[in-house]
Amino acid sequence: PRMLVIVTAGVAMAVVLAPSPAWAPVPPRNCGMLADGSKRFNIKADQLRCRTARRYARRYLASHDRPRGYSCRDYGRGTSIEFRCSKGQKVIFAIRR
């Protein structure tokens, strides 16, 4: 029994101290420019395909119709970001150009 406790403690320490693969953050993907009337926006997406992100952004810019399940926030004149929509890790945002 005593040897089992020592071996278990040793294995637990080895698991805790073993190096784990480092998680590297990936920047949002640039999905290109989108025009809404006379205004132009650079669309960026994270954890989402550009085709889907551009479609969602076009619809949100035109009618403020947010994608299903997403929570969206509009930003004022103080920043170059027009809006940001997120659903868990999936994020879409538009930058005024």
C-alpha positions in Angstrom: 0.0 0.0 0.0 2.8 2.5 0.8 4.6 1.8 -2.4 1.3 2.3 -4.4 0.9 5.7 -2.8 4.5 6.7 -3.7 4.1 5.5 -7.3 0.8 7.3 -7.6 2.2 10.5 -6.3 5.2 10.2 -8.6 3.0 9.7 -11.7 0.8 12.6 -10.7 3.9 14.9 -10.4 5.2 13.7 -13.8 1.8 14.5 -15.4 1.7 18.0 -13.8 5.3 18.9 -14.7 5.3 17.4 -18.2 5.5 20.0 -20.9 2.2 20.5 -22.8 2.0 21.8 -26.3 1.6 25.6 -26.3 -1.5 27.1 -27.7 -0.7 29.8 -30.2 -3.4 32.4 -30.9 -4.1 32.9 -34.6 -5.1 36.4 -35.9 -8.5 36.9 -37.5 -8.6 36.1 -41.3 -8.8 39.0 -43.7 -11.9 38.4 -45.8 -11.5 41.4 -48.1 -13.4 44.6 -48.7 -17.1 45.0 -48.8 -19.0 48.1 -50.0 -22.2 49.3 -48.5 -23.4 52.3 -50.4 -20.5 54.9 -50.5 -18.8 53.3 -47.5 -16.2 50.6 -47.6 -15.5 48.0 -44.9 -12.7 45.5 -44.4 -14.3 42.3 -43.1 -12.4 40.0 -40.7 -13.4 36.6 -39.4 -12.1 34.3 -36.7 -13.0 30.6 -36.7 -15.4 31.1 -39.6 -15.2 30.8 -43.4 -14.8 34.0 -45.3 -17.7 33.2 -47.6 -20.0 32.9 -44.6 -18.5 35.9 -42.8 -19.0 38.2 -45.8 -22.6 37.1 -46.3 -23.3 37.7 -42.6 -21.5 41.1 -42.7 -23.4 42.2 -45.9 -26.7 41.4 -44.3 -25.9 43.0 -41.0 -24.6 46.2 -42.6 -27.6 46.5 -44.9 -30.4 45.9 -42.3 -28.8 45.2 -38.9 -30.2 41.7 -39.2 -27.9 39.7 -37.0 -27.0 36.1 -37.8 -28.9 33.4 -35.8 -27.3 32.7 -32.5 -24.9 35.7 -32.7 -24.7 38.7 -30.4 -23.7 41.9 -32.2 -22.5 45.2 -31.0 -22.3 48.5 -33.0 -19.4 50.9 -32.3 -19.6 54.6 -32.5 -17.5 57.2 -34.2 -14.7 56.9 -31.7 -13.3 53.8 -33.3 -12.7 52.5 -36.8 -14.7 49.3 -36.0 -18.2 49.4 -37.4 -19.6 46.3 -35.7 -18.6 43.0 -34.1 -20.7 39.9 -33.9 -19.8 36.8 -31.9 -21.1 33.3 -31.2 -18.7 31.5 -28.8 -15.3 31.5 -30.6 -16.7 32.5 -33.9 -16.2 36.3 -34.5 -17.0 38.6 -37.4 -16.1 42.3 -37.4 -16.0 45.2 -40.0 -13.4 48.0 -40.0 -14.3 51.3 -41.8 -11.9 52.2 -44.6 
